[in-house]
């Protein structure tokens, strides 16, 4: 695997974790209502 492929995988993993964090925050907001 070359450096470019590794960078893409790292970015994909970062975006995935950010999305999950965002979903958890949205769920918490919904629960407050």
Biopython code that builds the backbone (N, CA, C, O; Angstrom):
import numpy as np
from Bio.PDB.StructureBuilder import StructureBuilder

atoms = [
    (1, "UNK", "N", (0.857, -1.202, 0.000)),
    (1, "UNK", "CA", (0.000, 0.000, 0.000)),
    (1, "UNK", "C", (0.888, 1.244, 0.000)),
    (1, "UNK", "O", (1.838, 1.334, 0.777)),
    (2, "UNK", "N", (0.579, 2.191, -0.862)),
    (2, "UNK", "CA", (1.419, 3.384, -0.915)),
    (2, "UNK", "C", (0.906, 4.461, 0.042)),
    (2, "UNK", "O", (-0.137, 4.301, 0.677)),
    (3, "UNK", "N", (1.642, 5.539, 0.131)),
    (3, "UNK", "CA", (1.303, 6.591, 1.096)),
    (3, "UNK", "C", (-0.041, 7.235, 0.803)),
    (3, "UNK", "O", (-0.774, 7.599, 1.722)),
    (4, "UNK", "N", (-0.363, 7.376, -0.476)),
    (4, "UNK", "CA", (-1.634, 8.018, -0.823)),
    (4, "UNK", "C", (-2.810, 7.162, -0.362)),
    (4, "UNK", "O", (-3.785, 7.677, 0.187)),
    (5, "UNK", "N", (-2.713, 5.851, -0.589)),
    (5, "UNK", "CA", (-3.786, 4.954, -0.149)),
    (5, "UNK", "C", (-3.914, 4.985, 1.372)),
    (5, "UNK", "O", (-5.021, 4.968, 1.910)),
    (6, "UNK", "N", (-2.786, 5.030, 2.054)),
    (6, "UNK", "CA", (-2.801, 5.068, 3.513)),
    (6, "UNK", "C", (-3.472, 6.345, 4.010)),
    (6, "UNK", "O", (-4.226, 6.317, 4.982)),
    (7, "UNK", "N", (-3.195, 7.458, 3.343)),
    (7, "UNK", "CA", (-3.784, 8.737, 3.735)),
    (7, "UNK", "C", (-5.295, 8.717, 3.540)),
    (7, "UNK", "O", (-6.044, 9.235, 4.368)),
    (8, "UNK", "N", (-5.734, 8.116, 2.441)),
    (8, "UNK", "CA", (-7.173, 8.026, 2.176)),
    (8, "UNK", "C", (-7.858, 7.188, 3.252)),
    (8, "UNK", "O", (-8.931, 7.549, 3.736)),
    (9, "UNK", "N", (-7.241, 6.075, 3.623)),
    (9, "UNK", "CA", (-7.819, 5.221, 4.662)),
    (9, "UNK", "C", (-7.878, 5.954, 5.994)),
    (9, "UNK", "O", (-8.868, 5.854, 6.719)),
    (10, "UNK", "N", (-6.818, 6.692, 6.316)),
    (10, "UNK", "CA", (-6.806, 7.449, 7.565)),
    (10, "UNK", "C", (-7.923, 8.479, 7.581)),
    (10, "UNK", "O", (-8.596, 8.651, 8.597)),
    (11, "UNK", "N", (-8.122, 9.160, 6.469)),
    (11, "UNK", "CA", (-9.158, 10.183, 6.378)),
    (11, "UNK", "C", (-10.541, 9.553, 6.495)),
    (11, "UNK", "O", (-11.427, 10.100, 7.152)),
    (12, "UNK", "N", (-10.720, 8.401, 5.853)),
    (12, "UNK", "CA", (-12.009, 7.713, 5.914)),
    (12, "UNK", "C", (-12.322, 7.301, 7.350)),
    (12, "UNK", "O", (-13.457, 7.442, 7.805)),
    (13, "UNK", "N", (-11.332, 6.801, 8.053)),
    (13, "UNK", "CA", (-11.533, 6.407, 9.443)),
    (13, "UNK", "C", (-11.856, 7.614, 10.311)),
    (13, "UNK", "O", (-12.690, 7.528, 11.213)),
    (14, "UNK", "N", (-11.202, 8.734, 10.043)),
    (14, "UNK", "CA", (-11.442, 9.959, 10.803)),
    (14, "UNK", "C", (-12.867, 10.450, 10.579)),
    (14, "UNK", "O", (-13.572, 10.790, 11.529)),
    (15, "UNK", "N", (-13.286, 10.485, 9.310)),
    (15, "UNK", "CA", (-14.637, 10.945, 8.979)),
    (15, "UNK", "C", (-15.681, 10.027, 9.616)),
    (15, "UNK", "O", (-16.698, 10.495, 10.127)),
    (16, "UNK", "N", (-15.426, 8.735, 9.583)),
    (16, "UNK", "CA", (-16.365, 7.771, 10.166)),
    (16, "UNK", "C", (-16.533, 8.019, 11.662)),
    (16, "UNK", "O", (-17.653, 8.033, 12.171)),
    (17, "UNK", "N", (-15.419, 8.213, 12.363)),
    (17, "UNK", "CA", (-15.505, 8.442, 13.805)),
    (17, "UNK", "C", (-16.190, 9.769, 14.106)),
    (17, "UNK", "O", (-16.940, 9.873, 15.076)),
    (18, "UNK", "N", (-15.937, 10.788, 13.278)),
    (18, "UNK", "CA", (-16.584, 12.089, 13.468)),
    (18, "UNK", "C", (-18.089, 11.969, 13.249)),
    (18, "UNK", "O", (-18.875, 12.570, 13.981)),
    (19, "UNK", "N", (-18.487, 11.199, 12.249)),
    (19, "UNK", "CA", (-19.907, 11.012, 11.947)),
    (19, "UNK", "C", (-20.604, 10.325, 13.115)),
    (19, "UNK", "O", (-21.707, 10.712, 13.501)),
    (20, "UNK", "N", (-19.957, 9.302, 13.677)),
    (20, "UNK", "CA", (-20.548, 8.588, 14.803)),
    (20, "UNK", "C", (-20.696, 9.512, 16.005)),
    (20, "UNK", "O", (-21.708, 9.466, 16.704)),
    (21, "UNK", "N", (-19.696, 10.347, 16.247)),
    (21, "UNK", "CA", (-19.757, 11.296, 17.356)),
    (21, "UNK", "C", (-20.901, 12.276, 17.150)),
    (21, "UNK", "O", (-21.627, 12.604, 18.089)),
    (22, "UNK", "N", (-21.056, 12.740, 15.918)),
    (22, "UNK", "CA", (-22.115, 13.688, 15.600)),
    (22, "UNK", "C", (-23.485, 13.051, 15.805)),
    (22, "UNK", "O", (-24.392, 13.681, 16.348)),
    (23, "UNK", "N", (-23.632, 11.805, 15.372)),
    (23, "UNK", "CA", (-24.906, 11.103, 15.545)),
    (23, "UNK", "C", (-25.242, 10.950, 17.024)),
    (23, "UNK", "O", (-26.398, 11.106, 17.418)),
    (24, "UNK", "N", (-24.244, 10.646, 17.841)),
    (24, "UNK", "CA", (-24.481, 10.503, 19.273)),
    (24, "UNK", "C", (-24.952, 11.822, 19.873)),
    (24, "UNK", "O", (-25.839, 11.831, 20.725)),
    (25, "UNK", "N", (-24.365, 12.936, 19.436)),
    (25, "UNK", "CA", (-24.768, 14.249, 19.943)),
    (25, "UNK", "C", (-26.191, 14.574, 19.519)),
    (25, "UNK", "O", (-26.963, 15.125, 20.304)),
    (26, "UNK", "N", (-26.544, 14.236, 18.281)),
    (26, "UNK", "CA", (-27.903, 14.488, 17.804)),
    (26, "UNK", "C", (-28.901, 13.651, 18.598)),
    (26, "UNK", "O", (-29.971, 14.141, 18.957)),
    (27, "UNK", "N", (-28.566, 12.406, 18.873)),
    (27, "UNK", "CA", (-29.444, 11.547, 19.667)),
    (27, "UNK", "C", (-29.637, 12.128, 21.062)),
    (27, "UNK", "O", (-30.739, 12.089, 21.608)),
    (28, "UNK", "N", (-28.569, 12.665, 21.635)),
    (28, "UNK", "CA", (-28.652, 13.253, 22.968)),
    (28, "UNK", "C", (-29.561, 14.480, 22.947)),
    (28, "UNK", "O", (-30.327, 14.701, 23.885)),
    (29, "UNK", "N", (-29.482, 15.272, 21.887)),
    (29, "UNK", "CA", (-30.339, 16.451, 21.770)),
    (29, "UNK", "C", (-31.799, 16.031, 21.656)),
    (29, "UNK", "O", (-32.673, 16.641, 22.271)),
    (30, "UNK", "N", (-32.062, 14.997, 20.875)),
    (30, "UNK", "CA", (-33.432, 14.514, 20.716)),
    (30, "UNK", "C", (-33.989, 14.027, 22.049)),
    (30, "UNK", "O", (-35.171, 14.218, 22.338)),
    (31, "UNK", "N", (-33.152, 13.408, 22.849)),
    (31, "UNK", "CA", (-33.601, 12.866, 24.130)),
    (31, "UNK", "C", (-33.971, 13.981, 25.108)),
    (31, "UNK", "O", (-34.778, 13.772, 26.013)),
    (32, "UNK", "N", (-33.386, 15.154, 24.928)),
    (32, "UNK", "CA", (-33.659, 16.264, 25.845)),
    (32, "UNK", "C", (-35.071, 16.816, 25.695)),
    (32, "UNK", "O", (-35.631, 17.358, 26.648)),
    (33, "UNK", "N", (-35.643, 16.681, 24.515)),
    (33, "UNK", "CA", (-36.955, 17.292, 24.273)),
    (33, "UNK", "C", (-38.067, 16.585, 25.026)),
    (33, "UNK", "O", (-39.228, 16.980, 24.925)),
]
sb = StructureBuilder()
sb.init_structure("model")
sb.init_model(0)
sb.init_chain("A")
sb.init_seg("    ")
for serial, (resi, resn, name, xyz) in enumerate(atoms, 1):
    if name == "N":
        sb.init_residue(resn, " ", resi, " ")
    sb.init_atom(name, np.array(xyz, "f"), 0.0, 1.0, " ", f" {name:<3s}", serial, name[0])
structure = sb.get_structure()
